[in-house]
Amino acid sequence: MRRNIDAWIPLLAAGDVEAIISSASACALSIKEYGHALAGDAAYAAKAARISALARDLSELLPQILPALKARLRGGAVKRAVFHAPCTLQHGQRLRGGVEAHLRALGLDVAAAGEEAHLCCGSAGTYSILQPQIAAQLRDRKLGNLAKTAPEIILSANIGCIQHLQSGTTTKVMHWIEWLDEAVA
């Protein structure tokens, strides 16, 4: 944390940065918590709070850039998708439903995870390494629920979830921003 803060503070001071954006929901959550984690550190508390205030998950930019994206959409190439919201997005950052709603507002065919959408996919940081049997059971349960929407592709917002889910299915799993990139010219 401190190294990141030390790297970012000069950029903020120079006016070169207006936000710190992370495309991985776990990373965005972590950066948003710097202020809390370092609140008792006299040398870093204020700097950490400043960094946390500027931290954004990539999905938080969608409302602002929807008009520009809509103008660049191309038809036909994008498959039907289902979105798995990582725990770090829906529970940690409390950003529920935004990715799916904004992608649908663009006219893209994406379903929200239906049953048990609130449950973890089993990745949970190192959980899938430390508890592989339980993690696999959670993954398979999640994949079974996602499959009910008959997706051609599964989307998520965190690399851990993406890798973990992909290990249990032949359906392609990818980050929603990669899928969106395929949809724009």
C-alpha positions in Angstrom: 0.0 0.0 0.0 2.6 2.5 1.0 4.7 1.9 -2.2 1.6 2.5 -4.3 0.8 5.6 -2.3 4.3 6.9 -2.7 4.1 6.3 -6.5 0.7 8.0 -6.9 1.0 11.0 -4.6 3.5 12.8 -6.9 1.2 12.3 -9.9 -1.7 13.7 -7.9 0.4 16.7 -6.7 1.4 17.4 -10.4 -2.3 17.3 -11.4 -1.6 14.4 -13.8 -4.2 12.1 -12.1 -7.9 12.7 -11.4 -8.8 9.1 -10.5 -7.2 5.7 -9.8 -9.1 3.1 -11.9 -8.8 -0.6 -11.5 -10.3 -3.1 -13.8 -10.1 -5.9 -11.2 -12.8 -5.5 -8.6 -10.6 -6.9 -5.8 -7.9 -4.4 -6.6 -10.4 -1.5 -6.7 -11.8 -2.6 -3.3 -8.4 -2.9 -1.8 -7.4 0.6 -3.0 -10.7 2.0 -1.7 -9.8 0.6 1.7 -6.3 2.1 2.0 -7.6 5.0 4.1 -9.1 2.7 6.6 -6.1 0.3 6.7 -3.7 3.1 7.3 -5.8 5.4 9.4 -3.5 4.9 12.4 -0.3 5.6 10.5 0.7 9.2 11.1 2.9 9.4 8.0 0.3 7.8 5.6 -3.2 8.3 7.0 -4.0 11.5 5.1 -2.3 10.3 1.9 -4.1 7.0 2.1 -7.4 8.7 2.6 -6.8 10.8 -0.5 -5.9 7.8 -2.6 -9.0 6.0 -1.4 -11.2 8.9 -2.2 -9.9 8.8 -5.8 -10.2 5.0 -6.3 -12.8 3.8 -8.7 -13.8 0.4 -10.1 -13.8 0.4 -13.9 -17.6 -0.3 -13.9 -18.2 3.1 -12.2 -17.1 4.8 -15.4 -19.8 3.1 -17.5 -22.6 5.7 -16.9 -20.3 8.5 -18.1 -19.0 6.8 -21.2 -22.2 5.1 -22.4 -23.0 7.7 -25.1 -19.5 7.4 -26.6 -19.6 3.6 -26.5 -23.1 3.5 -28.1 -21.9 5.4 -31.1 -19.1 2.9 -31.6 -21.0 -0.4 -31.3 -21.0 -2.8 -34.2 -23.6 -5.4 -34.6 -23.5 -9.2 -34.9 -20.1 -10.2 -33.5 -21.0 -10.3 -29.8 -22.4 -13.4 -28.2 -25.1 -13.8 -25.6 -23.5 -13.4 -22.2 -24.2 -13.9 -18.5 -22.5 -11.7 -15.9 -21.1 -13.1 -12.6 -20.6 -10.3 -10.1 -17.5 -11.0 -8.0 -18.0 -10.8 -4.2 -15.5 -7.9 -4.2 -17.8 -6.0 -6.6 -21.3 -6.8 -5.2 -20.5 -7.1 -1.5 -17.2 -5.3 -0.9 -17.9 -2.3 -3.1 -21.6 -2.6 -3.1 -21.8 -2.1 -6.8 -24.6 -4.5 -7.7 -26.3 -4.7 -11.1 -24.5 -1.8 -12.7 -22.4 -3.7 -15.2 -25.3 -5.8 -16.5 -27.7 -2.8 -16.7 -25.2 -0.6 -18.5 -24.2 -3.3 -21.0 -27.9 -3.9 -21.7 -28.4 -0.2 -22.1 -25.9 -0.3 -24.9 -28.1 -3.0 -26.5 -25.8 -5.9 -25.7 -27.3 -9.3 -24.9 -26.2 -9.9 -21.3 -28.1 -11.5 -18.5 -27.6 -11.1 -14.8 -26.8 -14.2 -12.9 -30.1 -15.5 -11.8 -30.3 -17.9 -8.8 -27.9 -17.5 -6.0 -26.2 -14.5 -7.7 -25.0 -13.4 -4.3 -23.0 -16.5 -3.6 -19.2 -16.7 -4.1 -17.9 -18.7 -7.1 -15.3 -20.3 -4.8 -12.2 -18.3 -5.9 -12.1 -16.0 -2.9 -8.5 -14.9 -3.2 -6.4 -17.9 -2.0 -9.5 -19.9 -0.9 -9.4 -21.9 -4.1 -5.8 -22.9 -3.4 -6.2 -23.5 0.4 -9.6 -25.2 0.2 -9.7 -26.7 -3.3 -12.5 -29.2 -2.7 -15.0 -26.7 -1.3 -13.9 -24.1 -3.8 -14.6 -26.6 -6.7 -18.1 -27.3 -5.2 -18.9 -23.6 -5.0 -17.6 -23.1 -8.6 -19.7 -26.0 -10.0 -22.8 -24.7 -8.2 -22.1 -21.2 -9.6 -21.6 -22.5 -13.1 -24.8 -24.6 -12.9 -26.7 -21.5 -12.0 -25.1 -19.4 -14.7 -25.8 -22.1 -17.3 -29.5 -21.7 -16.7 -29.3 -18.5 -18.8 -27.8 -20.5 -21.8 -24.9 -18.2 -22.3 -22.4 -18.4 -25.0 -19.9 -16.6 -22.8 -19.5 -15.9 -19.1 -18.4 -12.4 -18.0 -16.9 -11.3 -14.7 -14.9 -8.4 -13.2 -12.1 -10.1 -11.4 -9.2 -12.2 -12.6 -9.5 -14.7 -9.8 -13.1 -15.4 -10.5 -12.4 -15.6 -14.3 -9.7 -18.1 -13.9 -11.5 -20.2 -11.3 -14.7 -20.3 -13.3 -12.9 -21.2 -16.5 -11.3 -24.2 -14.7 -14.7 -25.8 -14.5 -16.3 -25.1 -17.9 -15.7 -25.1 -21.6 -17.7 -22.0 -22.0 -15.4 -19.0 -22.5 -15.0 -16.8 -19.3 -13.7 -13.3 -19.7 -13.6 -9.8 -18.2 -16.6 -7.7 -19.3 -14.4 -5.0 -20.6 -12.7 -7.5 -23.0 -16.2 -8.5 -24.2 -17.2 -4.9 -24.6 -14.0 -4.2 -26.5 -15.0 -6.9 -29.0 -18.4 -5.1 -29.5 -17.0 -1.6 -30.4 -15.3 -0.5 -33.5 
